[in-house]
Amino acid sequence: MTTETHSGNGAPYGYTAEKDAYLKRLRRIEGQVRGIARMVEEDKYCIDILTQVAAVNKALHAVSMGLLEEHISHCVVGAAQEAQASGDDSAVEEKVREATAAIGRLLR
């Protein structure tokens, strides 16, 4: 995993403007996961635990979809604009491949 804060061209990533909101959502999800662990430790009813697991999955899905939308609207569109100016489509193809691979991982 990379720790870069900017896209390859030096511009901020698409999600940068919403970074605080993403971090807030991820901290909330982290708390939900700790709550699930506590439920297991306390031998809570399995269906109640599964309900909480489903809620965490849904919340992670929402974060994933938001990041994917940001990638397409910022990174892919930015690469397309650069390609239009330079005539080199390779950056667009790479960004689309990245998005396609990410979608594939989300669907597994």
Secondary structure by P-SEA (a helix, b strand, c coil): cccccccccccccccccaaaaaaaaaaaaaaaaaaaaaaaaacccaaaaaaaaaaaaaaaaaaaaaaaaaaaacaaaaaaaaaaacccaaaaaaaaaaaaaaaaaaac
